[in-house]
């Protein structure tokens, strides 16, 4: 069943006592929890756990609050609370940046949150950015399946799922992004939702750069 309540902060900390703590992290946790369906919130919670664990395993110095907020708020753009004319990563990044500015983040930390969320679906770029940006993308990716799963190990994966059950994540996430491909296709042509649209949404047709370049206003 997928109507279960989303995980609580206490449940996460019971199984992952090493998670960083601060009033801001708790506010971000509840901000995301109040605005996300259960399956999606549990995904962002697991992403935070994975990102934090990867940092510890590799000894990566980072801003723990920036990483926590970025992973916890990274999918706001898939909810009605950050829906707009841009790709979902950008909409979510804008909402998260507004949240942290209200919490007192300076320009630099707020920009790190924006970059982390805007680039989380483009790990080939995020990997070359600041540690918080790279760790955010890696933690999120581990919840779908990447080489980092082997680094994290089976015990970490098991604990994370126990703390924040998947709640039919594969089917629910697919339905979520396919809905965006159907209703706002123009926001999906430049990100991974395009793959879901082309494979699973009847009538979906993304433009091609081949056609754009061939049809450009030049004589050659």
The 8 nearest C-alpha neighbors of each residue, nearest first, counted from 0:
[[1, 2, 166, 3, 167, 165, 38, 4],
 [0, 2, 166, 3, 167, 38, 37, 171],
 [3, 1, 0, 4, 37, 166, 38, 36],
 [4, 2, 1, 5, 37, 0, 166, 38],
 [3, 5, 37, 2, 6, 1, 7, 36],
 [6, 4, 37, 41, 40, 3, 7, 38],
 [5, 7, 163, 41, 10, 4, 8, 162],
 [8, 6, 10, 9, 5, 11, 163, 32],
 [7, 9, 11, 10, 12, 6, 28, 25],
 [8, 10, 12, 7, 11, 13, 6, 14],
 [11, 9, 7, 13, 8, 12, 162, 6],
 [12, 10, 8, 162, 9, 13, 14, 15],
 [11, 13, 16, 15, 9, 14, 10, 8],
 [12, 14, 10, 11, 15, 16, 9, 162],
 [13, 15, 12, 11, 16, 162, 158, 10],
 [16, 14, 12, 17, 13, 11, 18, 48],
 [17, 15, 12, 18, 13, 14, 11, 19],
 [16, 18, 15, 19, 12, 51, 52, 20],
 [17, 19, 16, 15, 20, 12, 51, 48],
 [20, 18, 17, 63, 21, 64, 24, 67],
 [19, 21, 24, 18, 22, 25, 23, 64],
 [20, 22, 24, 23, 25, 19, 64, 26],
 [23, 21, 25, 24, 26, 20, 27, 64],
 [24, 22, 26, 21, 25, 27, 102, 64],
 [23, 25, 27, 21, 26, 22, 28, 64],
 [24, 26, 28, 22, 23, 27, 29, 21],
 [27, 25, 23, 29, 28, 24, 30, 22],
 [26, 28, 30, 24, 25, 29, 68, 23],
 [29, 27, 25, 26, 31, 30, 24, 32],
 [28, 30, 32, 26, 31, 27, 33, 25],
 [31, 29, 27, 33, 28, 32, 26, 34],
 [30, 32, 34, 29, 28, 33, 72, 35],
 [33, 31, 29, 34, 35, 30, 40, 28],
 [34, 32, 30, 31, 29, 35, 36, 28],
 [35, 33, 31, 32, 30, 80, 36, 78],
 [34, 36, 40, 32, 33, 31, 39, 37],
 [37, 35, 39, 38, 40, 34, 5, 32],
 [36, 38, 5, 40, 39, 4, 41, 35],
 [37, 39, 166, 41, 40, 36, 168, 42],
 [40, 38, 42, 41, 36, 37, 35, 43],
 [39, 41, 37, 43, 42, 35, 38, 32],
 [40, 42, 44, 163, 38, 39, 43, 5],
 [41, 43, 39, 45, 40, 44, 46, 38],
 [42, 44, 46, 71, 40, 45, 41, 70],
 [45, 43, 41, 47, 46, 42, 71, 40],
 [46, 44, 48, 42, 47, 43, 159, 49],
 [47, 45, 139, 138, 43, 49, 44, 48],
 [48, 46, 50, 44, 70, 45, 49, 67],
 [47, 49, 45, 51, 46, 50, 52, 44],
 [48, 50, 138, 52, 46, 47, 51, 53],
 [51, 49, 138, 53, 47, 134, 52, 48],
 [52, 50, 54, 48, 49, 53, 47, 55],
 [51, 53, 55, 49, 54, 50, 48, 56],
 [54, 52, 56, 50, 55, 51, 49, 57],
 [53, 55, 59, 51, 57, 52, 56, 58],
 [56, 54, 58, 52, 53, 57, 51, 59],
 [55, 57, 53, 54, 58, 52, 59, 151],
 [56, 58, 54, 55, 59, 53, 52, 60],
 [57, 59, 55, 54, 56, 60, 53, 61],
 [60, 58, 54, 57, 61, 55, 130, 56],
 [61, 59, 58, 62, 54, 130, 55, 63],
 [62, 60, 63, 131, 130, 59, 66, 54],
 [61, 63, 65, 64, 66, 131, 60, 130],
 [64, 62, 66, 65, 61, 67, 19, 51],
 [65, 63, 67, 66, 62, 68, 24, 23],
 [66, 64, 68, 62, 67, 63, 69, 112],
 [65, 67, 63, 69, 131, 64, 68, 70],
 [68, 66, 64, 70, 65, 69, 71, 47],
 [67, 69, 71, 65, 66, 70, 27, 72],
 [70, 68, 66, 112, 72, 67, 71, 73],
 [69, 71, 73, 47, 67, 72, 68, 135],
 [70, 72, 43, 68, 69, 73, 67, 44],
 [73, 71, 69, 70, 74, 75, 31, 68],
 [72, 74, 116, 70, 69, 71, 75, 91],
 [75, 73, 76, 77, 72, 91, 88, 43],
 [76, 74, 91, 77, 78, 81, 72, 73],
 [75, 77, 91, 87, 81, 90, 74, 78],
 [76, 78, 75, 74, 87, 79, 82, 81],
 [79, 77, 80, 75, 76, 81, 35, 82],
 [78, 80, 82, 81, 77, 76, 75, 34],
 [79, 81, 78, 82, 75, 34, 76, 77],
 [82, 80, 76, 79, 90, 75, 91, 78],
 [83, 81, 79, 76, 80, 90, 78, 77],
 [82, 84, 85, 90, 81, 87, 86, 76],
 [83, 85, 186, 86, 82, 183, 90, 185],
 [86, 84, 186, 83, 90, 87, 89, 88],
 [87, 85, 186, 88, 89, 187, 90, 84],
 [86, 88, 76, 90, 89, 91, 77, 85],
 [87, 89, 117, 91, 90, 86, 76, 92],
 [90, 88, 92, 117, 91, 87, 86, 93],
 [91, 89, 87, 76, 93, 92, 88, 81],
 [92, 90, 76, 75, 94, 88, 89, 93],
 [93, 91, 113, 89, 95, 116, 90, 117],
 [92, 94, 96, 90, 91, 95, 89, 97],
 [93, 95, 91, 97, 92, 96, 81, 98],
 [96, 94, 98, 92, 97, 93, 91, 72],
 [95, 97, 93, 99, 98, 109, 94, 113],
 [96, 98, 94, 100, 95, 99, 93, 101],
 [99, 97, 95, 101, 96, 100, 94, 102],
 [100, 98, 102, 101, 96, 104, 97, 95],
 [99, 101, 104, 103, 97, 102, 98, 96],
 [100, 102, 99, 98, 103, 97, 104, 96],
 [103, 101, 99, 100, 104, 98, 23, 97],
 [102, 104, 100, 101, 99, 105, 98, 109],
 [105, 103, 100, 99, 109, 108, 102, 106],
 [104, 106, 107, 108, 109, 103, 100, 110],
 [105, 107, 109, 108, 110, 104, 100, 111],
 [108, 106, 110, 109, 105, 111, 104, 112],
 [107, 109, 111, 110, 105, 106, 104, 112],
 [110, 108, 106, 112, 111, 107, 96, 104],
 [109, 111, 113, 107, 112, 108, 106, 114],
 [112, 110, 108, 114, 113, 109, 115, 107],
 [111, 113, 115, 109, 69, 110, 114, 65],
 [114, 112, 92, 110, 111, 116, 115, 96],
 [113, 115, 111, 117, 116, 112, 118, 110],
 [116, 114, 132, 112, 118, 113, 117, 119],
 [115, 117, 73, 92, 119, 118, 113, 114],
 [116, 118, 88, 89, 114, 92, 115, 119],
 [119, 117, 121, 116, 120, 115, 125, 114],
 [118, 120, 136, 116, 121, 115, 117, 122],
 [119, 121, 118, 122, 136, 191, 190, 117],
 [120, 122, 118, 119, 123, 124, 125, 136],
 [123, 121, 125, 124, 126, 136, 120, 119],
 [122, 124, 121, 126, 125, 127, 120, 118],
 [125, 123, 122, 126, 127, 121, 128, 118],
 [124, 126, 122, 133, 128, 127, 118, 123],
 [125, 127, 133, 124, 128, 122, 123, 132],
 [128, 126, 125, 124, 129, 133, 123, 130],
 [127, 129, 125, 126, 132, 133, 130, 124],
 [128, 130, 132, 131, 133, 127, 111, 125],
 [131, 129, 133, 132, 134, 61, 128, 59],
 [132, 130, 134, 66, 129, 133, 135, 61],
 [133, 131, 115, 135, 129, 130, 134, 125],
 [132, 134, 126, 125, 130, 136, 135, 131],
 [135, 133, 137, 131, 50, 136, 132, 130],
 [134, 136, 132, 138, 133, 137, 70, 50],
 [137, 135, 119, 139, 133, 134, 138, 122],
 [138, 136, 134, 140, 139, 135, 141, 133],
 [139, 137, 50, 49, 46, 141, 135, 140],
 [140, 138, 46, 136, 137, 141, 142, 135],
 [139, 141, 137, 142, 143, 138, 136, 145],
 [140, 142, 144, 138, 143, 145, 139, 148],
 [141, 143, 140, 139, 144, 46, 45, 138],
 [144, 142, 141, 140, 145, 139, 169, 148],
 [143, 145, 141, 142, 140, 148, 146, 147],
 [146, 144, 147, 141, 148, 140, 143, 142],
 [145, 147, 148, 149, 144, 150, 141, 140],
 [148, 146, 150, 145, 149, 141, 151, 137],
 [149, 147, 151, 146, 150, 141, 145, 152],
 [148, 150, 152, 147, 151, 146, 153, 145],
 [151, 149, 147, 148, 152, 146, 53, 56],
 [152, 150, 148, 149, 155, 147, 53, 153],
 [153, 151, 149, 150, 154, 155, 148, 156],
 [152, 154, 156, 155, 157, 151, 149, 148],
 [153, 155, 157, 156, 152, 158, 151, 159],
 [156, 154, 158, 157, 153, 152, 151, 159],
 [155, 157, 153, 159, 154, 158, 160, 152],
 [156, 158, 154, 160, 155, 159, 153, 161],
 [159, 157, 161, 155, 160, 156, 162, 154],
 [158, 160, 162, 156, 161, 157, 45, 163],
 [161, 159, 164, 163, 157, 162, 158, 156],
 [160, 162, 158, 159, 163, 164, 157, 14],
 [161, 163, 159, 11, 160, 10, 158, 164],
 [162, 164, 160, 41, 6, 161, 159, 45],
 [165, 163, 160, 166, 161, 162, 41, 159],
 [164, 166, 168, 167, 160, 38, 163, 41],
 [167, 165, 1, 38, 168, 164, 0, 37],
 [168, 166, 165, 169, 170, 171, 1, 38],
 [167, 169, 171, 165, 166, 170, 172, 38],
 [170, 168, 172, 171, 167, 173, 165, 143],
 [171, 169, 173, 172, 168, 167, 174, 175],
 [172, 170, 168, 174, 173, 169, 167, 175],
 [171, 173, 175, 174, 169, 170, 168, 176],
 [172, 174, 170, 175, 171, 176, 177, 169],
 [175, 173, 177, 171, 172, 176, 178, 170],
 [176, 174, 172, 178, 173, 177, 171, 179],
 [175, 177, 179, 178, 173, 174, 192, 180],
 [178, 176, 180, 174, 179, 175, 173, 196],
 [179, 177, 181, 176, 175, 180, 182, 174],
 [178, 180, 176, 182, 183, 177, 181, 184],
 [181, 179, 184, 177, 196, 178, 183, 182],
 [182, 180, 178, 179, 184, 183, 177, 200],
 [181, 183, 179, 180, 184, 178, 177, 185],
 [184, 182, 179, 185, 180, 186, 181, 187],
 [185, 183, 180, 187, 186, 181, 182, 179],
 [184, 186, 183, 187, 188, 180, 84, 205],
 [187, 185, 86, 184, 85, 183, 188, 84],
 [188, 186, 184, 193, 192, 185, 190, 189],
 [187, 189, 193, 205, 190, 186, 185, 184],
 [190, 188, 187, 193, 191, 186, 86, 192],
 [191, 189, 192, 187, 188, 193, 120, 86],
 [190, 192, 193, 194, 120, 189, 195, 187],
 [193, 191, 195, 194, 187, 190, 176, 196],
 [192, 194, 196, 191, 188, 187, 195, 190],
 [195, 193, 192, 197, 196, 191, 198, 190],
 [194, 196, 192, 198, 193, 199, 197, 177],
 [197, 195, 200, 193, 180, 199, 194, 198],
 [196, 198, 194, 195, 199, 203, 193, 200],
 [197, 199, 195, 196, 194, 200, 201, 193],
 [198, 200, 196, 195, 197, 201, 177, 194],
 [201, 199, 196, 203, 197, 202, 198, 177],
 [202, 200, 203, 199, 196, 197, 198, 181],
 [203, 201, 204, 200, 197, 181, 196, 199],
 [202, 204, 201, 200, 196, 197, 205, 181],
 [205, 203, 202, 206, 197, 196, 184, 201],
 [204, 206, 188, 207, 203, 193, 197, 184],
 [207, 205, 204, 208, 188, 210, 211, 209],
 [206, 208, 209, 210, 205, 211, 212, 188],
 [207, 209, 211, 210, 212, 206, 213, 214],
 [208, 210, 207, 212, 211, 213, 214, 206],
 [211, 209, 213, 208, 207, 212, 214, 206],
 [212, 210, 208, 214, 209, 213, 215, 207],
 [211, 213, 215, 214, 209, 210, 208, 207],
 [214, 212, 210, 211, 215, 209, 208, 216],
 [213, 215, 211, 212, 210, 216, 217, 209],
 [214, 216, 212, 213, 217, 211, 210, 218],
 [217, 215, 214, 218, 213, 212, 219, 211],
 [218, 216, 215, 219, 214, 213, 212, 211],
 [217, 219, 216, 215, 214, 213, 212, 211],
 [218, 217, 216, 215, 213, 214, 212, 211]]
